[in-house]
Amino acid sequence: MSKKLDEYTKEELISYIRQLQKDTKFGLVWNPKEEQVAIDCRTRVPVLREVSQKTIAKADEGDPTHLLLEGDNYHSLSVLNYTHAGRINVIYIDPPYNTGNKDFIYNDHYVDKEDPYRHSEWLSFMDNRLRLAKNLLASTGTIFISIDDNEYAHLKILCDKIFGEENFITSIIWQRKRGRDNSAKYFSKSHEYLLVYSRIKNAPTLNKINMDEGTKKAYRNPDNDPRGAYRLLGAWARGTQGGSRYEFISKNGKIFSERLWLFAKSRMLELDRDDRLVFVGDKVYRKLFLSEHTGSVPETVWADTSNAANAADEIKTIFGKQVFDTVKPLPFIKRILQIATDKNGIILDFFAGSGTTGHAVLQLNAQDGGKRQFILGTNNENGIAENITYERIDRVINGYSGTQGIPAKLRYYKTDFVNTNNLDSLTDKDRLEIAKEMAVMVALHENSFDQVEQTDYWQTYENNIQVTAIYYREDKTRIQEYIDKLNTQDKHVKLYIFGWGKNVGREYASKKISVEDIPEPLIELYREITK
């Protein structure tokens, strides 16, 4: 609430109190200060424009096309709510930590420690973006958020409110710094946090991680078992609950008194027949072979994923100098991706910074033949999007400092706007202009990147399985000409036709052509976002 209470009307005060009552039950109430980028979207409709000269095409057909979106990430997330809603498998973000040391800008001013609205501004900023991000996650998707002590407590409660307490998975501690700082006043700070939430309770698909070399050394083969190296695990149950109680007699006649075992008696007999049991005195162990190991359950303390100093070295190797101060190391991001995605996942980072997330995706794809796709979003303050994020990805693809390039495809887009009346009172002219500017967004929504044709009436894109066609004029005098042209295609056609939200153009649908409306679905979406 940016005005004084005595400046509000009765209706505004009632609305404010109701909002406070709603928020209080989540345990977090702050003094909201509206963000200008969100206010602007009531009369400026976000769209995308492609920067074609920044396209990188060094990969085979069928490989994913990665995306870099330049602009305020509130606008990028608004656009993605149309193009990628429910399709993102994992989101990783490294937002400003609000340290008060010129790391966080809100409404065009740096927020310092003396700002009485410091935490409110940060919470409003994150609230706006996390609500939009939630809509993008697939049902099995997860979000990972880096943070430190400055806002950890507030962020945890905010995420409980947005994603739901029941969808909180864990809080990971990452050791970002090696060695002790003896100049610290009380404690030598060496860690940050990584909050993890799922889109839906019990639905996330999370993977185990590869076994580390230290653990592999515990697997040996002292009896030359032809099945290879193994480690011994106790077959008896610990404690007084769980397992099955019985006397066990081995196939060699060795008797083990009644006790709690980890396995049912039938399973113990099966292990014995398969020569998987080892007897040491009164103890019974089972063999777990290295070949049977399906990976390790990730722990919540990460001290083995490289640190900030290593990340600084990585960026220096790429650029020849230190060009970014808060870089995350590649092994740290790769650990997240290995846990949270399969080889075909879509990964979003809307605080892309130096582009580590994109670099990590390219490395993983090169290592295991994956088809993961990244979407990076960043503003271009101080040239970061063009000179750092894009430049890093370009060098990773084409090679740098003696490092071989990783073939990939990238498309570069900038957020832009269609100036309109208020979304609740759009004119016919507004709708026509929005429809015309939607073509790039429609193409992204359909995963079609190659433009085939553009006229004053239509634009056509295609990929290897589909043609995406957009007829954005109210004037239908040339629609049949376009339909005839589309019918010559040997692929399925998805045709978007300008209408008024009344299924205009359905008469053109056929086995070859399916029809959708523009621009009403986008307008309705933006109305919902800006409420």
Buried (B, 14 or more C-beta within 10 A) or exposed (E): BEEEEEEBEEEEEEEBEEEEEEBEEBEBBBEBBEBEBBEBBBBBBBBBEBBEEBEBBBBEEEBBBBBBBBBBBBBBBBBBBBBBBEBBBBBBBBBBBBBBEEBBBBBEEEBEEEBEBBBBBBBBBBBBBBBBBBBBBBEBBBBBBBBBEBBBEBBBBBBBBBBBBEBBBEBBBBBBBEEEEEEEEEEEEBBBBBBBBBBBEEEBBBBEEEBEEEEEEEBEBEEEBEBEBBBBEEBBBEEEEEBBEBEBEBEEEEEBEEBBBBBEEEBBBEBBEEEBBBBEEEEBBBBBBBEEBEEEEBEEEBEEBBBBEBBBBBBBEBBEEEBBEBBBBBBBBBBBBBBBBEEEBBBBBBBBBBBBBBBBBBBBBBEEEBEBBBBBBBBBEEEBBBEBBBBBBBBBBBEBEEEEBBBBBBBBBBBBBBEBEEBEEBEEEBBBBBBBBBBBBBBBBBBBBEBEEEEEBBBBBBBEEBBBBBBBBEEBEBBEEBBEBBEEBEBEBBBBBBBEEEEBBEEBBEEBBBBBBBBBBBBEBBBEBBE
